[in-house]
Amino acid sequence: MSNAYPERIYPESLDYARDKFHRRSRRVKYQKLIFLFVFFLSLITYHFLPSPVLAAKPRVWKTTQTTTATSATRPTYSVKLRSDRRALNVTFNNVNTANSVSYELTYLSGDLEKGVFGSILSSEGNSATRSLLFGTCSKAVCTYHSNISNMQFKITAKLKTGKTLIKRYTIKV
C-alpha cells in the first residue's frame, strides 16, 4: 500500500538529526574560534615586528680626515722582567720616528735609591734592545741588589713632530 502522506518521523530520528545539527554547529564554532585566534595573532605580530620605513631619507656621511698616532708614526716598547727577576728587558721599536728616546729606571734597595739612566739614538736603527740589570757588574762578576721595592720605569720620546711622549711603568719584583 502506498501512502500519500509523508513518512512519519519517529522520535529516534529526531534525536539523530538534532545531534547532527549540534555537531555541525560545534564544528563551525571551533572554526570561527580558530579563525579569530589566527587573525588576532597576525595583528599582534604585525604590530610588534619592525617594518621598513619607506619615506626615510638616505643617510649621507660626512667625510673628515683625522690624524691619529699609529704604531708606525711613534715608538713602541716591550718591557718584561727577565726570568730570574734580576733584570728588566726592554725592546724599543720605531725608534727612527723620534729625535731622541731616553729611559729611566729607579728603585729602592733597602733604604738606598738606585737607578739606571740611558738613551737610544735614532742612528741605532729602527729597533734597539736593552737589558737593565738590578745590580752592578765588574770584570764578569755581577753583584745583585737585594730587598728591591718601589720600582718605576719611565720612557721619554721626543717625536720629530715636536711632541713628547712619556710612558710610565710600575714594576713588581
Secondary structure, DSSP 8 states (H G I E B T S, - for coil): ---SS-----HHHHHHHHHHHHHHHHHHHHHHHHHHHHHHHHHHHHHHS----SS---------------TTTS-EEEEEE-TTSSEEEEEEESGGGEEEEEEEEEEEETTEEEEEEEEEEGGG-SEEEEEEESEEEETTEEEE--SEEEEEEEEEEEETTS-EEEEEEEE--
